[in-house]
């Protein structure tokens, strides 16, 4: 065929690859195509393909790592959302309790104001009762004094009789 198979093997040219790729070795020789040049080109392509495959593998690992990070972030987000929901529910319950206590406090303040009014009225009534008692006691003292004088006069009048 005109192509030295030993030369192709020693130059790293894969004859099977060339045939399977549709490369006609005789055409290459007759056209003056340098086997060394083609071998170098093929090796460059193999190297580029290996680099690309390595890059793809590296990117696939990075994708897996990013996906793992995403899964962990989603788990943390779900946990945070659950904690937030729990805190929100607790806050709502606390607000309800606060409102209930405020209502109870308002009612108690109303009762307290009413009782304070009743205490004030009772004090006024007690003061009036004390004044009436003092007035009655003063009148009683006057009446007793009048009675004593009347009794003395009566005794004096009886003894004169």
C-alpha positions in Angstrom: 0.0 0.0 0.0 3.0 2.3 0.1 2.6 3.2 3.8 5.1 1.7 6.2 3.0 0.2 9.0 6.1 0.1 11.3 6.6 3.8 10.8 3.0 4.4 11.7 3.1 2.3 14.8 6.5 3.9 15.9 5.0 7.4 15.3 1.9 6.5 17.4 -0.5 6.5 14.5 -3.3 4.1 15.1 -4.0 2.6 11.7 -7.2 1.0 12.9 -8.5 4.4 14.0 -7.5 5.9 10.7 -9.4 3.2 8.8 -12.4 3.4 11.1 -12.4 7.2 10.7 -12.4 6.8 6.9 -8.8 8.0 6.5 -7.2 6.4 3.4 -3.5 5.9 4.2 -2.5 5.7 0.5 -4.3 9.0 -0.1 -2.3 10.5 2.7 1.0 9.3 1.2 0.1 10.3 -2.3 -1.1 13.7 -1.2 2.1 14.3 0.8 0.4 14.3 4.1 3.0 13.9 6.8 2.1 11.0 9.1 4.0 12.6 12.0 1.9 15.8 11.6 -1.3 13.7 11.6 -0.1 11.7 14.5 0.6 14.9 16.5 -2.8 16.3 15.6 -4.5 13.1 16.6 -2.6 13.1 19.9 -3.5 16.7 20.5 -7.2 15.8 19.9 -6.8 12.9 22.3 -5.2 15.2 24.9 -7.9 17.8 24.4 -10.6 15.1 24.7 -9.0 13.8 27.9 -8.8 17.3 29.3 -12.4 17.9 28.4 -13.4 14.6 30.0 -11.4 15.6 33.1 -13.1 19.0 33.1 -16.5 17.4 32.7 -15.7 15.0 35.6 -14.5 18.0 37.7 -17.6 19.9 36.8 -19.8 16.9 37.6 -18.1 16.7 41.1 -18.7 20.4 41.6 -22.3 20.0 40.6 -22.7 17.1 43.1 -21.1 19.3 45.8 -23.3 22.3 45.0 -26.4 20.0 44.9 -25.3 18.6 48.3 -24.9 22.2 49.6 -28.3 23.0 48.2 -29.9 20.0 50.0 -28.3 21.0 53.3 -29.4 24.7 52.7 -32.9 23.5 52.0 -32.9 21.4 55.2 -31.7 24.4 57.2 -34.3 26.5 55.5 -37.0 24.0 56.4 -35.8 23.8 60.0 -35.7 27.6 60.2 -39.2 27.8 58.7 -40.5 25.3 61.3 -38.8 27.3 64.1 -40.3 30.5 62.7 -43.8 28.9 62.5 -43.4 27.6 66.1 -42.2 31.1 67.3 -45.1 32.7 65.4 -47.6 30.4 67.0 -46.1 31.1 70.5 -46.2 34.8 69.8 -49.8 34.6 68.8 -50.6 32.6 71.9 -48.7 35.2 74.0 -50.6 38.0 72.3 -53.9 36.3 73.1 -52.8 35.8 76.7 -51.7 39.5 76.9 -55.1 40.6 75.6 -56.9 38.4 78.0 -54.9 39.7 80.9 -55.4 43.3 79.7 -59.2 42.7 79.6 -59.1 41.1 83.1 -57.0 44.1 84.4 -59.5 46.5 82.9 -62.4 44.7 84.6 -60.4 44.7 87.9 -59.7 48.4 87.5 -63.4 49.0 87.0 -64.2 47.0 90.1 -61.5 48.9 92.0 -62.8 52.2 91.0 -66.3 51.2 92.0 -65.0 50.0 95.4 -63.1 53.2 95.9 -66.3 55.1 95.3 -68.1 52.9 97.8 -65.3 53.5 100.3 -65.5 57.2 99.8 -69.3 57.1 100.3 -68.9 55.0 103.4 -66.3 57.5 104.8 -68.7 60.4 104.1 -71.5 58.4 105.8 -69.3 57.5 108.8 -68.2 61.2 109.2 -71.9 62.2 109.1 -72.8 59.5 111.6 -69.9 60.7 113.8 -71.2 64.2 113.6 -74.8 63.1 114.4 -73.4 60.9 117.3 -71.4 63.9 118.6 -74.5 66.1 118.3 -76.7 63.5 119.9 -74.1 63.0 122.7 -73.9 66.7 123.3 -77.7 66.9 123.4 -77.8 63.9 125.7 -75.3 65.6 128.0 -77.5 68.8 128.0 -80.6 66.8 128.7 -78.9 64.8 131.5 -77.7 68.1 132.9 -81.2 69.5 132.6 -82.5 66.3 134.3 -80.1 66.6 137.2 -81.1 70.2 137.8 -84.8 69.2 137.4 -84.3 66.4 139.9 -82.5 68.7 142.3 -85.3 71.2 142.1 -87.8 68.4 142.5 -86.0 67.3 145.7 -85.8 70.8 146.9 -89.5 71.3 146.1 -90.4 68.0 148.0 -88.3 68.9 150.9 -90.1 72.2 151.2 -93.3 70.6 151.1 
